[in-house]
Amino acid sequence: PKFELPVEWLAARREIHAKVRFERDIGLIRILMRGKVLFEKGRFLRELVETAKEAFVEGPKRISSQEQDALRLRLSRLLYEIRATLQRQAYPESAFLIMSENFLPVLEAHFRANRWWAGGERYLLSELRNRDPRVHSMALAYLREADPARKFAAFAKFTGIVLEKLGGPTTEFASRPRFPRGRINMLMNPVYLVEALYRN
């Protein structure tokens, strides 16, 4: 395919190189890998294409220690909230909703932790099958399960693997103040409610 690169690209070479080498802009990387340099004065574009190929092989940029801690906290708190919801037994549907809303984010965290490129949401499971057949089979077992307790067990199983890659579960959130200082809408989504309680 042929691509006409904007003049601004060539006027901001350092920024473009940083987007590929350090920020790992997958959209830009794919454009460079699929295209072919037909003519240029100098070697900037040719070298940029080689840099894009190297960056693609290496994978996304490493997550920072702050991002890793944030993911650990989020997933640990998520399992705690689902377990607590099931133990109350009054509204098992709430547990289903929490798991459904967080299924793809947990898989995306798995890709982030392992520095794997992730495509669109509809292709995530297919890519997971190629990358990690074991977690893929666990994810399918979760999707096929209907019983609330067994569904959570399946969810917790593959979420636990993601947590181990991030350094293991944490109970840090349990030491936060129980009652928030700000106003909290008790009718909000349970996951967002827990996050709002934590932030306060």
C-alpha positions in Angstrom: 0.0 0.0 0.0 1.1 3.6 -0.6 1.0 6.2 2.1 1.6 9.9 1.7 3.3 11.1 4.9 2.3 14.5 6.2 5.0 17.2 5.9 4.6 17.7 9.7 6.1 14.2 10.2 9.3 15.1 8.6 9.5 18.4 10.4 9.2 16.6 13.8 11.6 13.7 13.4 12.5 13.3 17.0 8.8 13.2 18.1 7.9 10.6 15.5 10.9 8.5 16.4 9.9 8.7 20.1 6.4 7.6 19.3 7.7 4.5 17.6 10.7 3.6 19.8 9.6 4.6 23.2 5.8 5.2 23.2 5.2 2.2 21.0 2.3 3.8 19.1 0.9 0.6 17.5 -1.1 2.5 14.9 2.0 4.3 13.6 4.1 1.1 13.8 1.7 -0.8 11.7 1.5 1.9 9.0 5.3 1.9 8.8 5.5 -1.9 8.6 2.9 -2.2 5.9 4.3 0.6 3.8 7.3 0.9 1.6 9.6 3.8 1.1 9.8 4.6 -2.6 11.9 7.8 -2.4 13.4 10.1 0.2 16.4 12.3 0.6 18.4 10.8 3.4 17.6 7.7 5.4 15.2 8.9 8.1 12.1 7.0 6.8 14.1 3.8 6.1 15.6 3.8 9.5 12.2 4.6 11.0 10.7 1.5 9.3 13.5 -0.7 10.8 12.9 0.9 14.2 9.1 0.1 13.8 9.9 -3.6 13.0 12.2 -3.9 16.0 9.6 -2.3 18.3 6.9 -4.6 17.0 9.0 -7.7 17.8 9.9 -6.4 21.3 6.3 -5.7 22.1 4.5 -2.8 23.9 6.5 -0.7 26.3 7.0 -2.0 29.8 4.5 -1.0 32.4 5.9 1.2 35.1 6.0 0.2 38.7 3.1 2.6 39.4 1.0 1.1 36.7 1.8 -2.4 37.9 0.8 -1.5 41.5 -2.4 0.1 40.2 -3.3 -3.0 38.2 -2.6 -5.2 41.2 -4.8 -3.1 43.4 -7.6 -2.9 40.9 -7.7 -6.7 40.3 -7.3 -7.6 44.0 -10.1 -5.2 44.9 -12.2 -6.6 42.0 -12.0 -10.2 43.3 -12.8 -9.0 46.8 -15.9 -7.2 45.7 -17.2 -10.1 43.6 -16.6 -12.5 46.5 -18.4 -10.2 48.9 -21.3 -9.8 46.6 -21.8 -13.5 46.2 -21.5 -14.1 50.0 -24.4 -11.7 50.6 -26.5 -13.9 48.3 -29.2 -11.3 48.0 -28.2 -10.1 44.5 -26.1 -12.7 42.6 -27.0 -10.9 39.4 -24.7 -8.1 40.6 -21.8 -10.4 40.7 -22.5 -11.5 37.1 -22.6 -7.9 36.0 -19.3 -7.0 37.7 -17.6 -10.1 36.1 -19.1 -9.3 32.7 -17.9 -5.7 32.8 -14.4 -6.7 33.8 -13.8 -9.8 31.7 -12.1 -8.0 28.8 -10.2 -5.5 31.1 -8.7 -8.5 32.9 -7.6 -10.1 29.7 -6.2 -6.8 28.5 -4.2 -6.6 31.8 -2.8 -10.0 31.0 -1.6 -8.7 27.6 -0.1 -5.6 29.2 1.7 -7.6 31.9 3.2 -9.9 29.3 4.0 -7.1 26.8 1.8 -8.7 24.1 0.2 -6.6 21.4 -3.6 -6.7 21.8 -6.0 -6.1 18.8 -9.6 -5.1 19.0 -11.9 -6.5 21.7 -13.6 -8.9 19.3 -10.2 -10.5 18.5 -8.8 -10.6 22.0 -9.8 -14.2 22.7 -8.5 -15.4 19.4 -5.1 -13.7 20.1 -5.1 -15.2 23.6 -5.6 -18.7 22.1 -2.3 -18.2 20.2 -0.5 -16.5 23.0 -1.6 -18.5 26.1 -3.7 -21.6 25.5 -4.0 -22.3 29.2 -5.6 -19.0 30.1 -7.6 -19.1 26.9 -9.2 -22.4 28.1 -9.9 -20.8 31.5 -11.5 -17.8 29.9 -13.8 -20.1 27.8 -14.7 -22.1 30.9 -15.8 -18.9 32.6 -17.9 -17.9 29.6 -19.7 -21.2 29.5 -20.4 -21.5 33.2 -23.9 -20.4 34.5 -23.7 -21.2 38.2 -22.7 -18.0 40.1 -20.2 -19.7 42.4 -18.5 -21.8 39.7 -18.5 -18.8 37.4 -16.6 -16.8 40.0 -14.2 -19.6 40.6 -13.4 -19.7 36.9 -13.1 -15.9 36.8 -10.8 -15.9 39.9 -8.6 -18.6 38.4 -7.5 -16.7 35.3 -7.5 -13.4 37.2 -5.2 -14.9 39.8 -2.7 -15.8 37.0 -2.7 -12.2 35.8 -2.2 -11.0 39.4 0.8 -13.4 39.9 2.4 -11.9 36.8 1.9 -8.4 38.4 3.4 -9.4 41.7 0.6 -11.2 43.5 -2.7 -10.1 45.1 -2.7 -7.3 47.6 -4.9 -6.3 50.5 -3.8 -2.7 50.7 -7.3 -1.5 49.7 -8.7 -3.0 52.9 -6.8 -0.6 55.1 -8.4 2.5 53.5 -11.0 4.5 55.4 -14.4 2.8 55.2 -16.5 6.0 54.9 -15.8 8.5 52.1 -15.3 12.2 52.7 -17.2 13.2 49.5 -20.6 12.4 48.3 -21.1 9.0 46.8 -24.0 7.8 44.7 -25.0 4.5 46.1 -26.9 3.6 42.9 -23.8 3.7 40.8 -22.3 0.6 39.2 -20.8 -1.6 42.1 -17.3 -1.5 40.5 -17.3 2.3 40.2 -18.7 2.6 43.7 -15.8 0.6 45.1 -13.4 2.7 43.1 -15.0 5.9 44.4 -14.8 4.6 48.0 -11.2 3.8 47.5 -10.3 7.1 46.0 -11.8 8.9 49.0 
